Amino acid sequence: MRATITAALGLVLALGVLPARADEKGGQKDVSVTGEVVDTFCYSAMGARGASHRQCGIDCAKKGIPVGLVEKGTDKLYVLLPNKDKTALPDDVVNKMGGQATVTGHAYAKGGSNFLTVESVK
């Protein structure tokens, strides 16, 4: 378990250098993704999700476990990122843990992983 947490934190730290956002290059606009908000540790290690896992997911997120969004109708997982460096995810995201949300932001793919900045959440 400790190795998994260390690997998850290492992934977050390794993301310090992301590619330039598409809109800064004059290209793609924001995307909206609808799905279930999950804590990435319990979801990836145990498949835990849903309302019965809500409080555990919130606790994990508050301890620093990355929050993800499992796209509705697929198994595609987006690791959610704040919209600014050195800031936390909005509480609106964490409070939707175990439930459905639509997150609008900038999508990135790097090293086989998918990321989405949180510009807004509904």
N, CA and C atoms as a LAMMPS dump frame, in Angstrom:
ITEM: TIMESTEP
0
ITEM: NUMBER OF ATOMS
366
ITEM: BOX BOUNDS ff ff ff
-5.0000000000000000e+02 5.0000000000000000e+02
-5.0000000000000000e+02 5.0000000000000000e+02
-5.0000000000000000e+02 5.0000000000000000e+02
ITEM: ATOMS id mol type element x y z
1 1 1 N 0.822 -1.181 0
2 1 2 C 0 0 0
3 1 3 C 0.873 1.253 0
4 2 1 N 1.93 1.242 0.797
5 2 2 C 2.823 2.391 0.856
6 2 3 C 3.465 2.649 -0.513
7 3 1 N 3.829 1.568 -1.22
8 3 2 C 4.43 1.722 -2.547
9 3 3 C 3.438 2.351 -3.523
10 4 1 N 2.173 1.989 -3.42
11 4 2 C 1.157 2.543 -4.309
12 4 3 C 0.957 4.028 -4.037
13 5 1 N 0.902 4.406 -2.77
14 5 2 C 0.752 5.82 -2.417
15 5 3 C 1.961 6.6 -2.894
16 6 1 N 3.152 6.047 -2.694
17 6 2 C 4.372 6.7 -3.152
18 6 3 C 4.36 6.864 -4.667
19 7 1 N 3.916 5.842 -5.38
20 7 2 C 3.845 5.927 -6.842
21 7 3 C 2.846 6.985 -7.277
22 8 1 N 1.698 7.064 -6.612
23 8 2 C 0.678 8.066 -6.962
24 8 3 C 1.209 9.47 -6.726
25 9 1 N 1.882 9.678 -5.598
26 9 2 C 2.444 10.997 -5.322
27 9 3 C 3.569 11.328 -6.296
28 10 1 N 4.364 10.324 -6.656
29 10 2 C 5.417 10.535 -7.647
30 10 3 C 4.851 10.957 -8.978
31 11 1 N 3.724 10.364 -9.366
32 11 2 C 3.058 10.736 -10.618
33 11 3 C 2.631 12.186 -10.573
34 12 1 N 2.044 12.601 -9.465
35 12 2 C 1.602 13.989 -9.339
36 12 3 C 2.794 14.94 -9.416
37 13 1 N 3.889 14.611 -8.75
38 13 2 C 5.073 15.466 -8.782
39 13 3 C 5.72 15.491 -10.161
40 14 1 N 5.68 14.367 -10.867
41 14 2 C 6.276 14.297 -12.195
42 14 3 C 5.517 15.141 -13.202
43 15 1 N 4.307 15.517 -12.869
44 15 2 C 3.484 16.303 -13.78
45 15 3 C 3.82 17.788 -13.751
46 16 1 N 4.86 18.137 -13.066
47 16 2 C 5.236 19.536 -12.972
48 16 3 C 5.448 20.196 -14.318
49 17 1 N 5.799 19.426 -15.331
50 17 2 C 6.006 19.972 -16.66
51 17 3 C 4.966 19.371 -17.591
52 18 1 N 3.91 20.119 -17.83
53 18 2 C 2.866 19.689 -18.753
54 18 3 C 3.056 20.398 -20.087
55 19 1 N 2.589 19.807 -21.171
56 19 2 C 2.688 20.49 -22.449
57 19 3 C 1.841 21.75 -22.44
58 20 1 N 2.154 22.69 -23.33
59 20 2 C 1.371 23.925 -23.416
60 20 3 C -0.086 23.593 -23.704
61 21 1 N -0.99 24.373 -23.113
62 21 2 C -2.406 24.136 -23.336
63 21 3 C -2.735 24.442 -24.789
64 22 1 N -3.656 23.672 -25.318
65 22 2 C -4.008 23.798 -26.736
66 22 3 C -4.523 25.19 -27.062
67 23 1 N -5.278 25.83 -26.156
68 23 2 C -5.837 27.132 -26.487
69 23 3 C -4.766 28.208 -26.539
70 24 1 N -3.631 27.996 -25.878
71 24 2 C -2.538 28.955 -25.945
72 24 3 C -1.854 28.905 -27.309
73 25 1 N -2.063 27.822 -28.036
74 25 2 C -1.516 27.691 -29.373
75 25 3 C -2.536 28.126 -30.411
76 26 1 N -3.699 28.64 -29.955
77 26 2 C -4.724 29.066 -30.883
78 26 3 C -5.565 27.904 -31.374
79 27 1 N -5.587 26.798 -30.665
80 27 2 C -6.297 25.607 -31.121
81 27 3 C -7.544 25.32 -30.316
82 28 1 N -7.602 24.153 -29.759
83 28 2 C -8.742 23.589 -29.082
84 28 3 C -9.276 24.452 -27.926
85 29 1 N -10.606 24.42 -27.763
86 29 2 C -11.238 25.122 -26.648
87 29 3 C -11.444 24.157 -25.491
88 30 1 N -12.065 24.656 -24.423
89 30 2 C -12.366 23.808 -23.278
90 30 3 C -13.188 22.596 -23.683
91 31 1 N -13.02 21.506 -22.95
92 31 2 C -13.834 20.305 -23.135
93 31 3 C -14.629 20.076 -21.855
94 32 1 N -15.773 19.433 -21.982
95 32 2 C -16.587 19.056 -20.826
96 32 3 C -16.671 17.544 -20.785
97 33 1 N -16.396 16.981 -19.62
98 33 2 C -16.437 15.532 -19.431
99 33 3 C -17.383 15.251 -18.258
100 34 1 N -18.318 14.342 -18.48
101 34 2 C -19.259 13.938 -17.441
102 34 3 C -18.893 12.537 -16.97
103 35 1 N -18.908 12.345 -15.664
104 35 2 C -18.591 11.035 -15.106
105 35 3 C -18.621 11.046 -13.603
106 36 1 N -18.111 9.971 -13.019
107 36 2 C -18.09 9.827 -11.562
108 36 3 C -16.768 10.317 -10.987
109 37 1 N -16.859 11.101 -9.927
110 37 2 C -15.679 11.589 -9.219
111 37 3 C -15.204 10.48 -8.271
112 38 1 N -13.922 10.126 -8.369
113 38 2 C -13.344 9.041 -7.567
114 38 3 C -12.014 9.478 -6.975
115 39 1 N -11.622 8.808 -5.878
116 39 2 C -10.237 8.981 -5.439
117 39 3 C -9.435 7.918 -6.184
118 40 1 N -8.332 8.315 -6.755
119 40 2 C -7.605 7.439 -7.675
120 40 3 C -6.977 6.232 -6.984
121 41 1 N -6.652 6.343 -5.703
122 41 2 C -6.05 5.2 -5.019
123 41 3 C -7.051 4.057 -4.89
124 42 1 N -8.176 4.312 -4.25
125 42 2 C -9.152 3.244 -4.007
126 42 3 C -9.775 2.74 -5.308
127 43 1 N -9.96 3.641 -6.27
128 43 2 C -10.531 3.222 -7.55
129 43 3 C -9.567 2.299 -8.296
130 44 1 N -8.291 2.683 -8.363
131 44 2 C -7.345 1.869 -9.138
132 44 3 C -6.931 0.597 -8.407
133 45 1 N -6.804 0.655 -7.093
134 45 2 C -6.339 -0.507 -6.338
135 45 3 C -7.446 -1.505 -6.016
136 46 1 N -8.676 -1.006 -5.789
137 46 2 C -9.757 -1.888 -5.332
138 46 3 C -11.037 -1.774 -6.147
139 47 1 N -11.079 -0.849 -7.082
140 47 2 C -12.296 -0.641 -7.864
141 47 3 C -13.395 0.055 -7.073
142 48 1 N -13.046 0.641 -5.924
143 48 2 C -14.041 1.28 -5.056
144 48 3 C -14.57 2.55 -5.7
145 49 1 N -15.902 2.688 -5.663
146 49 2 C -16.557 3.87 -6.228
147 49 3 C -18 3.894 -5.763
148 50 1 N -18.721 4.931 -6.117
149 50 2 C -20.133 5.04 -5.784
150 50 3 C -20.385 5.702 -4.442
151 51 1 N -21.676 5.853 -4.133
152 51 2 C -22.101 6.548 -2.916
153 51 3 C -21.586 5.877 -1.653
154 52 1 N -21.46 4.554 -1.66
155 52 2 C -20.988 3.845 -0.465
156 52 3 C -19.513 4.144 -0.165
157 53 1 N -18.787 4.657 -1.149
158 53 2 C -17.369 4.967 -0.97
159 53 3 C -17.13 6.475 -0.821
160 54 1 N -18.185 7.254 -0.776
161 54 2 C -18.09 8.713 -0.757
162 54 3 C -17.184 9.247 0.355
163 55 1 N -17.455 8.896 1.611
164 55 2 C -16.694 9.475 2.717
165 55 3 C -15.228 9.063 2.676
166 56 1 N -14.955 7.816 2.337
167 56 2 C -13.558 7.366 2.22
168 56 3 C -12.849 8.168 1.131
169 57 1 N -13.529 8.383 0.001
170 57 2 C -12.945 9.155 -1.087
171 57 3 C -12.646 10.589 -0.688
172 58 1 N -13.572 11.201 0.046
173 58 2 C -13.349 12.569 0.526
174 58 3 C -12.151 12.597 1.467
175 59 1 N -12.086 11.639 2.38
176 59 2 C -10.956 11.573 3.317
177 59 3 C -9.634 11.396 2.572
178 60 1 N -9.617 10.524 1.562
179 60 2 C -8.399 10.309 0.771
180 60 3 C -7.984 11.589 0.051
181 61 1 N -8.954 12.278 -0.542
182 61 2 C -8.657 13.517 -1.261
183 61 3 C -8.08 14.569 -0.317
184 62 1 N -8.624 14.656 0.881
185 62 2 C -8.127 15.636 1.86
186 62 3 C -6.723 15.29 2.346
187 63 1 N -6.339 14.014 2.227
188 63 2 C -4.99 13.595 2.61
189 63 3 C -4.002 13.715 1.452
190 64 1 N -4.483 14.12 0.274
191 64 2 C -3.575 14.34 -0.85
192 64 3 C -3.643 13.316 -1.967
193 65 1 N -4.511 12.318 -1.86
194 65 2 C -4.654 11.343 -2.945
195 65 3 C -5.285 12.076 -4.133
196 66 1 N -4.738 11.937 -5.331
197 66 2 C -5.309 12.612 -6.493
198 66 3 C -6.761 12.195 -6.746
199 67 1 N -7.548 13.159 -7.184
200 67 2 C -8.957 12.935 -7.498
201 67 3 C -9.069 12.707 -9.011
202 68 1 N -9.946 11.776 -9.392
203 68 2 C -10.132 11.473 -10.799
204 68 3 C -11.589 11.57 -11.208
205 69 1 N -11.801 11.511 -12.498
206 69 2 C -13.137 11.513 -13.08
207 69 3 C -13.2 10.36 -14.07
208 70 1 N -14.084 9.376 -13.81
209 70 2 C -14.265 8.242 -14.709
210 70 3 C -15.373 8.632 -15.676
211 71 1 N -15.005 8.786 -16.942
212 71 2 C -15.958 9.264 -17.94
213 71 3 C -17.144 8.319 -18.08
214 72 1 N -18.33 8.879 -18.076
215 72 2 C -19.573 8.118 -18.187
216 72 3 C -19.594 7.332 -19.495
217 73 1 N -19.958 6.049 -19.395
218 73 2 C -20.047 5.194 -20.579
219 73 3 C -18.73 4.595 -21.025
220 74 1 N -17.649 4.939 -20.356
221 74 2 C -16.326 4.396 -20.685
222 74 3 C -15.602 4.075 -19.38
223 75 1 N -14.401 3.549 -19.489
224 75 2 C -13.538 3.363 -18.324
225 75 3 C -12.404 4.376 -18.338
226 76 1 N -12.534 5.425 -19.156
227 76 2 C -11.474 6.417 -19.271
228 76 3 C -11.407 7.252 -17.999
229 77 1 N -10.225 7.255 -17.381
230 77 2 C -10.002 7.981 -16.138
231 77 3 C -9.191 9.242 -16.421
232 78 1 N -9.712 10.37 -15.979
233 78 2 C -8.983 11.639 -16.035
234 78 3 C -8.522 11.974 -14.623
235 79 1 N -7.252 12.262 -14.453
236 79 2 C -6.759 12.796 -13.194
237 79 3 C -7.081 14.287 -13.234
238 80 1 N -7.801 14.765 -12.212
239 80 2 C -8.209 16.164 -12.188
240 80 3 C -7.105 17.025 -11.604
241 81 1 N -6.871 18.148 -12.266
242 81 2 C -5.826 19.086 -11.858
243 81 3 C -6.45 20.447 -11.57
244 82 1 N -5.885 21.2 -10.631
245 82 2 C -6.385 22.558 -10.427
246 82 3 C -6.075 23.404 -11.656
247 83 1 N -6.761 24.533 -11.798
248 83 2 C -6.534 25.356 -12.992
249 83 3 C -5.321 26.264 -12.863
250 84 1 N -4.7 26.304 -11.671
251 84 2 C -3.483 27.091 -11.468
252 84 3 C -2.474 26.265 -10.692
253 85 1 N -1.216 26.523 -10.942
254 85 2 C -0.133 25.881 -10.204
255 85 3 C -0.2 26.299 -8.734
256 86 1 N 0.193 25.413 -7.85
257 86 2 C 0.288 25.667 -6.405
258 86 3 C -1.061 25.985 -5.772
259 87 1 N -2.137 25.408 -6.323
260 87 2 C -3.463 25.561 -5.731
261 87 3 C -4.093 24.181 -5.588
262 88 1 N -5.118 24.101 -4.767
263 88 2 C -5.834 22.842 -4.559
264 88 3 C -7.031 22.765 -5.499
265 89 1 N -7.562 21.556 -5.644
266 89 2 C -8.808 21.406 -6.389
267 89 3 C -9.917 22.142 -5.652
268 90 1 N -10.901 22.653 -6.379
269 90 2 C -12.028 23.305 -5.707
270 90 3 C -12.792 22.302 -4.832
271 91 1 N -13.311 22.778 -3.705
272 91 2 C -14.117 21.93 -2.821
273 91 3 C -15.331 21.371 -3.55
274 92 1 N -15.841 22.106 -4.553
275 92 2 C -16.994 21.626 -5.328
276 92 3 C -16.719 20.262 -5.954
277 93 1 N -15.48 20.012 -6.341
278 93 2 C -15.123 18.729 -6.95
279 93 3 C -15.104 17.635 -5.884
280 94 1 N -14.4 17.881 -4.797
281 94 2 C -14.269 16.882 -3.74
282 94 3 C -15.646 16.54 -3.148
283 95 1 N -16.507 17.533 -3.029
284 95 2 C -17.839 17.301 -2.465
285 95 3 C -18.738 16.467 -3.376
286 96 1 N -18.354 16.268 -4.617
287 96 2 C -19.115 15.42 -5.537
288 96 3 C -18.575 13.987 -5.573
289 97 1 N -17.649 13.681 -4.671
290 97 2 C -17.033 12.357 -4.606
291 97 3 C -18.1 11.263 -4.583
292 98 1 N -17.919 10.259 -5.432
293 98 2 C -18.845 9.134 -5.494
294 98 3 C -20.1 9.419 -6.296
295 99 1 N -20.227 10.633 -6.812
296 99 2 C -21.394 11.008 -7.597
297 99 3 C -20.992 11.512 -8.976
298 100 1 N -21.978 11.866 -9.746
299 100 2 C -21.756 12.346 -11.11
300 100 3 C -21.449 13.846 -11.109
301 101 1 N -20.573 14.241 -12.012
302 101 2 C -20.225 15.648 -12.188
303 101 3 C -19.85 15.876 -13.642
304 102 1 N -20.017 17.101 -14.079
305 102 2 C -19.52 17.517 -15.391
306 102 3 C -18.424 18.533 -15.138
307 103 1 N -17.214 18.194 -15.563
308 103 2 C -16.058 19.062 -15.371
309 103 3 C -15.672 19.644 -16.724
310 104 1 N -15.518 20.955 -16.744
311 104 2 C -15.072 21.648 -17.944
312 104 3 C -13.676 22.175 -17.687
313 105 1 N -12.781 21.941 -18.646
314 105 2 C -11.402 22.386 -18.499
315 105 3 C -10.58 22.023 -19.71
316 106 1 N -9.294 22.013 -19.529
317 106 2 C -8.343 21.702 -20.6
318 106 3 C -7.864 20.26 -20.438
319 107 1 N -7.981 19.472 -21.487
320 107 2 C -7.588 18.062 -21.445
321 107 3 C -6.165 17.894 -21.968
322 108 1 N -5.43 17.02 -21.318
323 108 2 C -4.063 16.673 -21.704
324 108 3 C -3.915 15.161 -21.665
325 109 1 N -3.006 14.636 -22.464
326 109 2 C -2.634 13.225 -22.406
327 109 3 C -1.114 13.17 -22.399
328 110 1 N -0.567 12.433 -21.462
329 110 2 C 0.89 12.328 -21.362
330 110 3 C 1.236 10.982 -20.755
331 111 1 N 2.128 10.251 -21.402
332 111 2 C 2.602 8.981 -20.866
333 111 3 C 1.5 7.96 -20.655
334 112 1 N 0.463 8.003 -21.474
335 112 2 C -0.635 7.05 -21.351
336 112 3 C -1.672 7.435 -20.31
337 113 1 N -1.496 8.579 -19.667
338 113 2 C -2.453 9.06 -18.665
339 113 3 C -3.233 10.249 -19.212
340 114 1 N -4.45 10.43 -18.711
341 114 2 C -5.303 11.544 -19.128
342 114 3 C -5.477 12.501 -17.968
343 115 1 N -5.446 13.781 -18.266
344 115 2 C -5.559 14.818 -17.249
345 115 3 C -6.583 15.844 -17.712
346 116 1 N -7.225 16.476 -16.742
347 116 2 C -8.217 17.504 -17.044
348 116 3 C -8.126 18.574 -15.97
349 117 1 N -7.866 19.816 -16.399
350 117 2 C -7.885 20.917 -15.429
351 117 3 C -9.34 21.218 -15.09
352 118 1 N -9.573 21.705 -13.889
353 118 2 C -10.935 22.013 -13.453
354 118 3 C -11.125 23.523 -13.569
355 119 1 N -11.783 23.916 -14.64
356 119 2 C -12.132 25.328 -14.821
357 119 3 C -13.506 25.577 -14.214
358 120 1 N -14.422 24.583 -14.348
359 120 2 C -15.732 24.666 -13.715
360 120 3 C -16.266 23.253 -13.487
361 121 1 N -17.192 23.121 -12.545
362 121 2 C -17.785 21.822 -12.233
363 121 3 C -19.274 22.013 -11.962
364 122 1 N -20.061 21.101 -12.507
365 122 2 C -21.523 21.132 -12.282
366 122 3 C -21.963 19.779 -11.791
